[in-house]
Amino acid sequence: MIILRQRDAAGAGGPITEITLDHRFLMSSLNTVSERALSSLAIQWHGGENLRVLVGGLGLGYTAHEALASDRVGRVEVVELLEPVISWTRDGLVPLSHELLSELAPGGRLQIRQGDVYLELREPPRTKYDLILIDVDNSPEEALGAPNDAFHSAAGAALAHEHLAEGGVLGVWSTEPGDAFVEALRSVFAEVQSRALDFFNPVTNEPETNWVFLARG
């Protein structure tokens, strides 16, 4: 069961929006530094213009929104597995609904479709992307749905590489350092970065760290 909820949290400075799946926490509007950095770091590293971006996982929309905030991005396609997550955005129930809906309008740069981004990346590419940004699992070691070991491997990285245009960048979000996945990326891509992103959680009153893995070439 997937649930969207809004609640007050001590230290948050106002209500926060959260999504849970089968009683497991998925995402929150409280701390979005790393989700936004997944886009901004990949765009910065690419350096190109009129970029075509594939985002795996809509969530609360922060990764897609950050990509759309760049005037170097021409098109953002989001693939989301869970239909309710898409409906909540279209129905105006998440904090970024208004901004995302404006880009879904005719002439906008955003497309959202239901599907499994991992399955799409295992198929022969029909489109080449400048950026592929994956924010689906908590980490390479902790899949939230069916196991996605096929993606978090050298073979999976090689298949994702086929969907990238020349000079394209693959970005993956994680709550853990994912050393084995980083090595898998290095076996396929010429350049790999692992970025630790530190931030303060006002609810737990403690620092936290997420990671973004970037690969190209």
C-alpha positions, 0 to 999 in steps of 0.5 A: 500500500502506498500512502501520501501524508502530510504531517507536522514535525518538530523542528521542520518549521511547518508541515512536511509531505511524505510518501510511504510504501508498505509502511516503509518510508520512501521520501519526504519534502523535509530534506531535498538537497541530495535529490536536487543535487542529482540533477544539478551535479549531472547537468554541471558535469555534462556541460552541454545545451538543450539536454534531453533528460530521463529521470527514473522515479518521480517521487515528490518531483524534486529531481525533475524540478531541479532539471527543469530549473536549468535553461540548459535542459530542453526536455525531461522525461520521467518514468514512474512505476507507481500510478498513484504517485503520478496522480498525486502530482496531477491532482495538485497534492504534492508541494511542487505540483503547480510548477510541474504541471506548468511544464506538463502543459502544451509547449512545456518541457516535461513528460511523465509516464508510468513504467519501470525505468529498469526494464526500459534500460534493459531494452535496446535504446529507442532514444539516446539521452544526455542525462539519465538520473535514477532515484528509485531505490534507497541504495544499490543494496536496498531495493524498495520493490523487486530486486534490481540487482540487474541494474546495480551491476557491471552488466546493468551499467553497460546496458544503461550506457547504451541509452546515453548519447555521446558525452552523456552522464548517468547519475544515481542517488543513494543513502549509502556509499555503494562501493560495489556499485561504484566499482561496477560503474568503473568497469564500464565508464571512463569517468566515475565520481562518488559525491557525498552530500551532507545535510542537517536533519532538523527532526532528528537533530542530527547530520545525515549523508546521502550519495550521488554517483556520476558516470560518463564516457 
